[in-house]
Amino acid sequence: MLITTTNSIEGSRIVEYLGLVDGEAIMGANIFADMFAGIRDVIGGRSGAYEKELRKAKEVALREMEEKAARMGADAIVGVDLDYDSITLEKGGGMLMVTVCGTAVRLAR
């Protein structure tokens, strides 16, 4: 299924708008990875643990949205918006959240 942030698909004509579809993923980051990520952030390095979790959360959210669109009979999802956020827990550590939303469409054949 084609998933795009644009509102149209070059070379294709949208014949039906089926409705909004979304997906979300909230993933916990390992407490030790959190601690070392904080140290790396202080010295200017990249946090591989966070990057890996963000990629995984994005894939989960996109897959969930795509499955919803497929159940609606969609050929594509247009106007997709991805949002990233973090949630800090009271006792340390945190959660990574990815939400994604778009419009499921049917294309001319």
Z-matrix of the N, CA and C atoms (Angstrom, degrees):
N
C 1 1.444
C 2 1.529 1 108.31
N 3 1.319 2 114.95 1 135.63
C 4 1.458 3 120.46 2 178.52
C 5 1.527 4 109.43 3 -79.51
N 6 1.320 5 116.25 4 128.70
C 7 1.463 6 122.41 5 178.43
C 8 1.520 7 106.75 6 -124.88
N 9 1.344 8 116.53 7 124.19
C 10 1.456 9 119.88 8 -175.86
C 11 1.531 10 111.88 9 -140.94
N 12 1.316 11 114.71 10 151.10
C 13 1.468 12 119.83 11 176.88
C 14 1.525 13 111.33 12 -82.59
N 15 1.325 14 117.21 13 -12.55
C 16 1.466 15 120.77 14 179.72
C 17 1.525 16 110.18 15 -79.95
N 18 1.341 17 115.38 16 163.55
C 19 1.469 18 120.09 17 -178.95
C 20 1.516 19 113.21 18 -90.80
N 21 1.321 20 116.96 19 -4.71
C 22 1.455 21 121.20 20 177.77
C 23 1.525 22 108.45 21 -142.02
N 24 1.330 23 115.27 22 168.49
C 25 1.459 24 120.61 23 -179.81
C 26 1.523 25 106.95 24 -124.63
N 27 1.315 26 116.55 25 113.25
C 28 1.454 27 121.11 26 -177.42
C 29 1.526 28 110.21 27 -56.76
N 30 1.326 29 115.40 28 130.25
C 31 1.455 30 121.01 29 178.81
C 32 1.516 31 114.10 30 85.15
N 33 1.316 32 117.72 31 -2.18
C 34 1.472 33 121.69 32 178.36
C 35 1.524 34 109.19 33 -127.70
N 36 1.317 35 114.54 34 151.08
C 37 1.465 36 119.84 35 178.50
C 38 1.521 37 108.45 36 -114.61
N 39 1.314 38 115.63 37 127.79
C 40 1.467 39 120.72 38 176.39
C 41 1.521 40 107.53 39 -79.12
N 42 1.344 41 116.31 40 124.59
C 43 1.464 42 120.09 41 -179.44
C 44 1.523 43 112.81 42 -105.53
N 45 1.337 44 116.32 43 -17.30
C 46 1.463 45 118.71 44 179.80
C 47 1.525 46 110.40 45 -154.99
N 48 1.330 47 113.94 46 133.55
C 49 1.462 48 121.05 47 174.23
C 50 1.524 49 106.94 48 -97.03
N 51 1.312 50 117.50 49 118.81
C 52 1.458 51 121.82 50 -173.24
C 53 1.523 52 113.23 51 -93.03
N 54 1.320 53 117.99 52 -17.22
C 55 1.456 54 120.61 53 178.17
C 56 1.515 55 112.80 54 127.40
N 57 1.316 56 114.17 55 173.99
C 58 1.461 57 121.35 56 -179.83
C 59 1.520 58 111.22 57 -73.16
N 60 1.310 59 114.80 58 142.59
C 61 1.462 60 121.48 59 172.33
C 62 1.524 61 107.40 60 -131.60
N 63 1.317 62 116.15 61 150.46
C 64 1.461 63 119.25 62 -178.75
C 65 1.511 64 110.50 63 -144.56
N 66 1.293 65 114.10 64 169.12
C 67 1.454 66 121.75 65 175.63
C 68 1.513 67 108.02 66 -153.78
N 69 1.305 68 115.39 67 151.20
C 70 1.463 69 119.01 68 177.75
C 71 1.518 70 109.40 69 -146.69
N 72 1.318 71 113.45 70 153.53
C 73 1.459 72 120.21 71 177.74
C 74 1.519 73 107.50 72 -147.55
N 75 1.319 74 115.04 73 132.50
C 76 1.457 75 121.39 74 174.57
C 77 1.513 76 106.31 75 -123.72
N 78 1.317 77 115.71 76 122.30
C 79 1.454 78 120.39 77 -175.35
C 80 1.518 79 110.31 78 -126.77
N 81 1.295 80 115.58 79 138.13
C 82 1.457 81 120.65 80 177.02
C 83 1.507 82 110.29 81 -84.34
N 84 1.303 83 115.47 82 138.39
C 85 1.463 84 120.61 83 175.27
C 86 1.525 85 107.74 84 -95.54
N 87 1.306 86 116.24 85 139.61
C 88 1.459 87 122.21 86 -179.78
C 89 1.527 88 110.67 87 -57.57
N 90 1.316 89 117.06 88 135.22
C 91 1.470 90 121.24 89 -176.50
C 92 1.521 91 112.53 90 -59.57
N 93 1.341 92 118.45 91 -36.42
C 94 1.460 93 120.33 92 178.13
C 95 1.524 94 110.27 93 -71.43
N 96 1.321 95 116.73 94 -38.28
C 97 1.463 96 119.85 95 176.16
C 98 1.521 97 109.20 96 -63.64
N 99 1.339 98 117.63 97 -38.97
C 100 1.467 99 121.35 98 177.70
C 101 1.515 100 110.76 99 -59.04
N 102 1.324 101 116.01 100 -45.93
C 103 1.448 102 120.56 101 -177.12
C 104 1.538 103 110.41 102 -62.93
N 105 1.332 104 116.94 103 -48.12
C 106 1.460 105 120.26 104 -178.91
C 107 1.521 106 111.86 105 -70.25
N 108 1.333 107 117.33 106 -30.95
C 109 1.461 108 120.14 107 176.56
C 110 1.517 109 109.75 108 -63.63
N 111 1.321 110 116.81 109 -40.36
C 112 1.460 111 120.82 110 177.72
C 113 1.509 112 111.44 111 -61.72
N 114 1.316 113 117.16 112 -40.69
C 115 1.467 114 121.35 113 178.36
C 116 1.524 115 109.61 114 -65.11
N 117 1.341 116 117.48 115 -45.17
C 118 1.455 117 120.89 116 179.54
C 119 1.524 118 111.27 117 -62.93
N 120 1.342 119 117.06 118 -38.44
C 121 1.453 120 120.00 119 179.47
C 122 1.529 121 110.69 120 -62.42
N 123 1.324 122 116.81 121 -36.85
C 124 1.460 123 120.92 122 179.99
C 125 1.526 124 110.93 123 -64.73
N 126 1.312 125 117.49 124 -37.68
C 127 1.471 126 119.64 125 -177.90
C 128 1.531 127 111.85 126 -94.99
N 129 1.323 128 116.99 127 7.07
C 130 1.460 129 120.36 128 172.96
C 131 1.506 130 116.07 129 88.67
N 132 1.317 131 118.67 130 8.60
C 133 1.462 132 120.69 131 179.49
C 134 1.514 133 111.86 132 -83.87
N 135 1.311 134 115.41 133 175.09
C 136 1.465 135 121.06 134 177.41
C 137 1.513 136 108.92 135 -95.23
N 138 1.326 137 115.45 136 149.05
C 139 1.453 138 120.63 137 179.29
C 140 1.524 139 109.74 138 -99.20
N 141 1.331 140 115.96 139 97.75
C 142 1.462 141 120.94 140 179.70
C 143 1.513 142 112.85 141 -61.86
N 144 1.348 143 117.33 142 -34.45
C 145 1.469 144 120.72 143 -179.52
C 146 1.527 145 110.59 144 -64.23
N 147 1.332 146 116.49 145 -45.06
C 148 1.466 147 119.60 146 179.03
C 149 1.519 148 111.45 147 -67.42
N 150 1.324 149 116.84 148 -41.32
C 151 1.457 150 120.15 149 179.58
C 152 1.522 151 110.99 150 -60.50
N 153 1.313 152 116.97 151 -42.03
C 154 1.469 153 121.64 152 179.02
C 155 1.521 154 110.47 153 -63.28
N 156 1.325 155 117.58 154 -45.04
C 157 1.466 156 121.35 155 179.78
C 158 1.521 157 111.39 156 -65.58
N 159 1.329 158 117.42 157 -39.55
C 160 1.467 159 120.57 158 178.01
C 161 1.519 160 111.34 159 -63.82
N 162 1.329 161 117.15 160 -43.29
C 163 1.467 162 120.57 161 177.56
C 164 1.520 163 110.66 162 -60.61
N 165 1.340 164 116.16 163 -44.18
C 166 1.457 165 120.43 164 -179.13
C 167 1.532 166 110.63 165 -64.00
N 168 1.331 167 116.96 166 -44.32
C 169 1.467 168 121.17 167 179.85
C 170 1.525 169 110.71 168 -63.59
N 171 1.328 170 117.65 169 -40.29
C 172 1.469 171 121.33 170 178.47
C 173 1.523 172 110.52 171 -62.34
N 174 1.324 173 117.18 172 -44.50
C 175 1.467 174 121.28 173 179.41
C 176 1.525 175 111.21 174 -61.94
N 177 1.328 176 117.40 175 -42.13
C 178 1.465 177 121.75 176 179.47
C 179 1.524 178 110.12 177 -63.45
N 180 1.327 179 117.67 178 -46.95
C 181 1.459 180 121.81 179 -178.69
C 182 1.529 181 111.14 180 -63.68
N 183 1.331 182 117.62 181 -43.63
C 184 1.464 183 120.92 182 178.73
C 185 1.523 184 111.42 183 -64.57
N 186 1.328 185 116.71 184 -42.29
C 187 1.471 186 120.47 185 179.42
C 188 1.530 187 110.92 186 -62.46
N 189 1.335 188 116.68 187 -42.34
C 190 1.462 189 120.77 188 178.51
C 191 1.532 190 110.67 189 -61.62
N 192 1.340 191 116.88 190 -44.22
C 193 1.460 192 120.59 191 179.06
C 194 1.530 193 110.87 192 -64.05
N 195 1.316 194 116.81 193 -42.58
C 196 1.469 195 121.38 194 179.66
C 197 1.526 196 111.49 195 -62.80
N 198 1.326 197 117.28 196 -40.59
C 199 1.466 198 120.68 197 178.78
C 200 1.528 199 110.95 198 -63.52
N 201 1.325 200 117.33 199 -40.01
C 202 1.470 201 120.71 200 177.60
C 203 1.525 202 110.58 201 -63.63
N 204 1.326 203 116.86 202 -42.78
C 205 1.463 204 120.97 203 179.66
C 206 1.531 205 110.87 204 -64.58
N 207 1.318 206 117.08 205 -40.75
C 208 1.464 207 121.21 206 179.36
C 209 1.523 208 110.87 207 -62.00
N 210 1.335 209 116.96 208 -40.49
C 211 1.475 210 120.16 209 178.11
C 212 1.523 211 111.51 210 -63.71
N 213 1.320 212 117.48 211 -25.36
C 214 1.467 213 122.23 212 178.57
C 215 1.525 214 111.68 213 -84.38
N 216 1.341 215 117.14 214 -8.51
C 217 1.459 216 121.74 215 -178.51
C 218 1.515 217 113.63 216 87.91
N 219 1.307 218 118.18 217 22.06
C 220 1.461 219 122.31 218 -177.71
C 221 1.531 220 111.86 219 -77.29
N 222 1.331 221 114.55 220 151.49
C 223 1.465 222 122.15 221 172.37
C 224 1.519 223 111.41 222 -98.83
N 225 1.344 224 115.48 223 -22.93
C 226 1.464 225 120.10 224 -175.44
C 227 1.530 226 109.57 225 -156.26
N 228 1.333 227 114.70 226 167.58
C 229 1.466 228 121.84 227 173.74
C 230 1.519 229 106.25 228 -129.09
N 231 1.335 230 116.21 229 124.37
C 232 1.462 231 120.81 230 -178.51
C 233 1.527 232 110.27 231 -114.76
N 234 1.335 233 114.52 232 164.79
C 235 1.464 234 120.38 233 176.91
C 236 1.512 235 113.77 234 63.57
N 237 1.315 236 117.14 235 34.11
C 238 1.463 237 121.64 236 -174.76
C 239 1.533 238 110.71 237 -72.33
N 240 1.320 239 115.30 238 135.38
C 241 1.464 240 122.90 239 176.86
C 242 1.519 241 108.35 240 -123.77
N 243 1.316 242 116.47 241 127.39
C 244 1.466 243 122.32 242 177.13
C 245 1.519 244 108.46 243 -108.45
N 246 1.325 245 116.18 244 133.96
C 247 1.461 246 121.45 245 176.47
C 248 1.520 247 109.14 246 -126.13
N 249 1.319 248 115.81 247 140.02
C 250 1.460 249 122.94 248 179.72
C 251 1.520 250 108.47 249 -120.17
N 252 1.325 251 116.44 250 142.19
C 253 1.458 252 120.42 251 176.75
C 254 1.520 253 108.72 252 -152.59
N 255 1.310 254 115.72 253 162.38
C 256 1.464 255 120.21 254 174.97
C 257 1.520 256 108.04 255 -124.55
N 258 1.298 257 114.63 256 148.35
C 259 1.456 258 122.10 257 178.59
C 260 1.519 259 106.54 258 -120.82
N 261 1.328 260 116.89 259 122.39
C 262 1.452 261 121.38 260 178.58
C 263 1.523 262 108.87 261 -92.98
N 264 1.325 263 115.97 262 129.73
C 265 1.455 264 121.14 263 -179.97
C 266 1.527 265 110.19 264 -88.86
N 267 1.324 266 116.42 265 151.63
C 268 1.466 267 121.66 266 -177.60
C 269 1.523 268 112.62 267 -58.14
N 270 1.314 269 117.95 268 -39.91
C 271 1.464 270 121.71 269 -175.01
C 272 1.522 271 112.53 270 -93.58
N 273 1.317 272 117.18 271 23.42
C 274 1.462 273 120.80 272 -179.95
C 275 1.513 274 110.80 273 93.50
N 276 1.293 275 115.24 274 168.17
C 277 1.457 276 119.76 275 -177.97
C 278 1.514 277 110.10 276 77.31
N 279 1.295 278 115.47 277 -173.10
C 280 1.449 279 118.36 278 -178.96
C 281 1.508 280 111.87 279 -169.15
N 282 1.303 281 113.63 280 176.63
C 283 1.452 282 121.97 281 178.40
C 284 1.529 283 107.33 282 -126.10
N 285 1.320 284 115.28 283 147.45
C 286 1.450 285 121.70 284 175.88
C 287 1.525 286 108.03 285 -108.50
N 288 1.333 287 116.61 286 133.71
C 289 1.454 288 120.11 287 -176.61
C 290 1.530 289 109.50 288 -125.44
N 291 1.331 290 115.21 289 133.35
C 292 1.454 291 121.72 290 175.06
C 293 1.519 292 107.10 291 -126.64
N 294 1.332 293 116.02 292 128.08
C 295 1.456 294 120.61 293 173.88
C 296 1.523 295 107.66 294 -121.54
N 297 1.312 296 115.75 295 145.55
C 298 1.452 297 121.69 296 -178.81
C 299 1.528 298 108.50 297 -139.57
N 300 1.320 299 116.26 298 141.14
C 301 1.465 300 120.76 299 -177.78
C 302 1.522 301 108.66 300 -146.07
N 303 1.337 302 116.68 301 144.08
C 304 1.452 303 121.72 302 177.98
C 305 1.516 304 110.66 303 -161.36
N 306 1.303 305 116.57 304 -177.18
C 307 1.467 306 122.59 305 179.79
C 308 1.519 307 109.45 306 -110.80
N 309 1.319 308 115.54 307 121.81
C 310 1.473 309 121.41 308 177.39
C 311 1.530 310 107.93 309 -76.80
N 312 1.336 311 116.28 310 133.33
C 313 1.463 312 121.26 311 -177.44
C 314 1.522 313 110.92 312 -134.60
N 315 1.323 314 114.10 313 157.47
C 316 1.465 315 121.44 314 172.42
C 317 1.530 316 106.57 315 -110.03
N 318 1.319 317 116.54 316 134.36
C 319 1.462 318 122.06 317 -178.43
C 320 1.514 319 111.45 318 -99.98
N 321 1.345 320 115.79 319 154.40
C 322 1.468 321 121.48 320 175.00
C 323 1.521 322 108.15 321 -65.04
N 324 1.290 323 116.56 322 143.87
C 325 1.463 324 121.16 323 -179.41
C 326 1.506 325 111.02 324 -97.19
